[in-house]
Amino acid sequence: MTDGDDAAGFGGHRVIITLYVIVVAIAGTMGGVIGSIGLRDAEPVTFLGLVTFQPTSFGLAMFGMTTVGTMLGVILLLVVYVSRRYADE
């Protein structure tokens, strides 16, 4: 990274992390909205068979954040691994 990049304030990692946090927050918000509607036939949902979330606003918000955060995080980690391993010098 050069001195000019530092002056700009945003590096590639910061942008990706910021977008990651925004997407996870949106998933939590949408889960909360869906949970607040109060669907009559909603059943508890499980995440990878490990954690069960009740169909409440908080439960569905946590389920959305956990699911999107984990899946998107795995994809981002794979991209980082591949980019470090196969990047052209």
Backbone as a ProteinNet text record, in pm:
[ID]
protein_1_A
[PRIMARY]
MTDGDDAAGFGGHRVIITLYVIVVAIAGTMGGVIGSIGLRDAEPVTFLGLVTFQPTSFGLAMFGMTTVGTMLGVILLLVVYVSRRYADE
[TERTIARY]
84.8	0	89.7	54.4	134.6	77.4	151.7	104.9	-23.6	-41.1	-162.8	-285.8	-270.3	-382.8	-423.7	-326.9	-357.6	-437.1	-406.6	-474.9	-621.3	-651.6	-790	-878.5	-825.1	-900.1	-968	-991.7	-1058.8	-968.6	-940.2	-868.4	-967.5	-923.8	-1011.8	-1070.6	-990.4	-1037.9	-1147.2	-1129.9	-1230.5	-1363.5	-1357.5	-1480.6	-1553.5	-1480.3	-1541.7	-1601.2	-1529.6	-1580.7	-1703.3	-1700.5	-1815.6	-1937.5	-1919	-2029.5	-2080.6	-1989.3	-2027	-2117.1	-2077.6	-2156	-2291.8	-2295.5	-2421.7	-2516.5	-2464.3	-2548.2	-2601.3	-2517.5	-2562.1	-2666.4	-2648.5	-2746.2	-2879.9	-2875.4	-2999	-3069.6	-2993.2	-3053.1	-3120.4	-3057.1	-3117.7	-3242.8	-3238.8	-3356.3	-3472.8	-3444.7	-3551.6	-3606.6	-3520	-3567.8	-3656.9	-3618	-3700.5	-3835.6	-3836.2	-3961.7	-4051.6	-3995	-4074.3	-4126.6	-4044.6	-4088.8	-4196.2	-4191.2	-4289.9	-4426.3	-4428.3	-4556	-4639.4	-4570.3	-4639.7	-4716	-4646.8	-4710	-4769.4	-4887	-4959.6	-4896.5	-4854.7	-4806.2	-4654.5	-4587.8	-4441.3	-4391.9	-4294.3	-4233.7	-4091	-4034.8	-3895.3	-3801.4	-3696.6	-3598.5	-3466.1	-3390.9	-3261.1	-3150.9	-3038.9	-2920.7	-2819.7	-2797.8	-2704.2	-2731.7	-2853.8	-2890.5	-2832.3	-2773.8	-2708.8	-2790.7	-2848.9	-2919.9	-3061.2	-3159.6	-3298.5	-3342.7	-3401.3	-3451	-3602.8	-3665.9	-3811	-3857.9	-3979.5	-4028	-4078.2	-3992.1	-4021.2	-3936.7	-3959.3	-3879.4	-3731.6	-3697.7	-3557.5	-3501.1	-3576.5	-3529.6	-3501.8	-3593.1	-3572.6	-3464.3	-3449.4	-3339.9	-3205.3	-3194.9	-3070.3	-3044.6	-3149.5	-3134.7	-3084.7	-3142.7	-3099.6	-2956.1	-2919.2	-2782.4	-2682.8	-2718	-2628.8	-2610.3	-2720.1	-2714	-2636.4	-2675.6	-2608.7	-2464.3	-2441.5	-2305.5	-2213	-2261.6	-2179	-2152.6	-2257.3	-2241.2	-2157.6	-2185.4	-2107.5	-1964.6	-1947.1	-1813	-1729.1	-1789.5	-1717.2	-1675.1	-1765	-1731.9	-1619.4	-1626.2	-1519.9	-1386.1	-1387.2	-1262.5	-1203.5	-1288.2	-1239.7	-1180.3	-1241.4	-1187.6	-1051.8	-1038.6	-910.6	-804.1	-839.4	-744.3	-697.2	-790.6	-755.6	-674.6	-712	-640.7	-497.3	-475.3	-340.5	-256.8	-320.8	-248.2	-214	-305.9	-287.3	-269.7	-244.6	-227.5	-99.1	-105.9	14.3	103.7	229.5	324.1	350.1
-115.8	0	122.4	222.1	343.6	449.1	559.7	667.7	730	730.9	785.8	705.6	574.1	490	516	543.1	572.1	701.6	799	927.1	914.8	819.9	802.4	752.4	670.9	627.5	493.1	446.4	318.5	225.1	110.3	4.7	-102.6	-199.6	-305.9	-385.4	-410.7	-489.5	-415.6	-285.8	-208.3	-205.6	-192	-188.4	-322.1	-432.2	-564.5	-590.5	-555.8	-576.4	-489.8	-366.5	-278.2	-334.3	-381.8	-442	-568.5	-647.6	-768.6	-733	-633.7	-592.5	-538.6	-462.8	-407.6	-519.3	-616.9	-727.3	-810	-836.4	-913	-833.6	-702.6	-618.9	-617.2	-612.5	-616.2	-750.7	-859.1	-991.3	-996.6	-938.9	-935.8	-850.6	-738	-650.5	-719.9	-784.1	-853.1	-970.4	-1041.3	-1147.8	-1092.5	-978	-914.2	-869.6	-817.3	-774.2	-895.3	-1001.2	-1121.6	-1178.7	-1177.2	-1227.7	-1141.7	-1011.3	-921.8	-932.7	-985.2	-1005.1	-1109.2	-1204.4	-1303.9	-1405.9	-1475.5	-1577.8	-1686.2	-1730.5	-1825.4	-1964.4	-2013.1	-2151.3	-2160.9	-2058	-2059.8	-2159.8	-2237.4	-2334.4	-2290.5	-2337.4	-2304.2	-2352.2	-2275.9	-2310.2	-2343	-2432.5	-2469.4	-2428.8	-2393.2	-2355.1	-2468.4	-2536.2	-2648.3	-2759.4	-2767.5	-2869.5	-2847	-2730.3	-2702.5	-2612.4	-2508.5	-2408.2	-2395.5	-2392.7	-2374.7	-2233.7	-2166.7	-2030.4	-2032.4	-1968.4	-1958.6	-1854.4	-1868.3	-1774.2	-1642.5	-1576.5	-1444.1	-1342.8	-1216.4	-1112.9	-1132.7	-1149.9	-1166.6	-1297.8	-1404.7	-1534.9	-1538.1	-1483.5	-1483.3	-1384	-1275	-1181.9	-1249.4	-1321.4	-1392.1	-1503.7	-1572.4	-1678.2	-1620.1	-1509.1	-1445.4	-1397.8	-1335.8	-1285.8	-1400.9	-1505.4	-1620.5	-1691.8	-1714.3	-1785.9	-1707.3	-1582.7	-1501.1	-1473.7	-1445.1	-1418.5	-1537.1	-1655.5	-1775.8	-1807.7	-1811.1	-1848.1	-1745.5	-1619.1	-1515	-1512	-1537.5	-1541.9	-1654.1	-1771.1	-1883.7	-1848.4	-1788.7	-1749.9	-1647.2	-1548.9	-1447.2	-1507.7	-1600.9	-1667.2	-1748.2	-1812.9	-1885.5	-1791.4	-1677.3	-1578.4	-1527.2	-1499.9	-1453.8	-1561	-1685.4	-1795.8	-1809.5	-1809.6	-1825.7	-1705.6	-1587.1	-1468.1	-1463.8	-1511.6	-1513.8	-1626	-1736.1	-1850	-1836.3	-1782.6	-1778.6	-1638.5	-1539.1	-1402.5	-1390.3	-1315.8	-1291.3	-1190.9	-1218	-1128.9	-1005.9
0	0	0	-74.4	-82.1	10.4	24.5	110.4	57.6	-73	-131.9	-93.8	-79.9	-40.1	104.4	191.4	331.3	344	260.5	268	227.3	139	93.9	207.7	298.4	415.2	401.1	281	261.5	183.8	245.9	176.7	137.7	62	17.6	132.7	235.4	349.5	426.2	443.8	516.8	443.6	313.7	234.1	244.2	231.5	237.3	375.3	480.3	615.9	640.9	592.5	607.8	534.9	412.3	337.7	406.3	462	534.9	654.1	730.7	847.9	804.1	695.6	647.2	602.5	528.6	480.5	597.6	696.6	813.8	892.8	903.9	973	898.8	766.9	688.4	707.7	710.3	733.1	870	970.7	1104.2	1107.4	1038.9	1033.6	964.5	853	780.9	862.6	935.1	1022.8	1132.4	1187.1	1289.4	1236.4	1114.2	1052.3	1026.8	973.7	947.9	1079.2	1183.7	1313	1376.8	1351.8	1411.6	1344.4	1221.8	1153.8	1228.7	1289.3	1371.4	1288.8	1204	1122.4	1211.7	1179.3	1265.8	1270.1	1154.8	1146.7	1150.3	1197.9	1200	1304.8	1264.1	1354.4	1385.6	1496.1	1526.7	1415.9	1392	1289.3	1356.9	1295.7	1351.9	1257	1313.2	1237.2	1245.6	1134.1	1123.3	1224.8	1271.3	1368	1506.9	1528.8	1657.2	1748	1690.4	1768.6	1711.9	1799.8	1757.9	1793.5	1695.3	1714.1	1708.2	1804.2	1807.4	1705.8	1653.2	1551.7	1610.7	1686.8	1739.8	1663.2	1688.8	1621.2	1648.8	1774.9	1812.6	1758.6	1769	1723.5	1574.2	1495	1350.5	1309.3	1383.3	1354.8	1379.7	1490	1519.7	1418.9	1377	1277.3	1145.3	1103.6	979.2	986	1096.5	1111.7	1119.1	1190.6	1204.1	1071.2	1000.8	874.2	769.4	747.5	645.8	686	812.9	859	840.3	871.3	856.4	709.9	631.2	490.5	413.9	435	367.8	420	549.1	607.2	549.3	529.5	469.8	326.9	251.7	114.3	112.9	200.9	205.7	246.8	340.2	379.4	264.5	187.3	69.8	-33.5	-53.2	-147.7	-100.4	27.9	82.5	65	93.7	79.3	-64.9	-157.1	-297.9	-347.1	-307	-354.3	-299.5	-178.8	-124.1	-184	-214.9	-266.9	-414.3	-491.5	-635.8	-692.6	-609.3	-658.7	-739.1	-847.3	-928.4	-854.4	-857.1	-789.4	-872.6
[MASK]
+++++++++++++++++++++++++++++++++++++++++++++++++++++++++++++++++++++++++++++++++++++++++

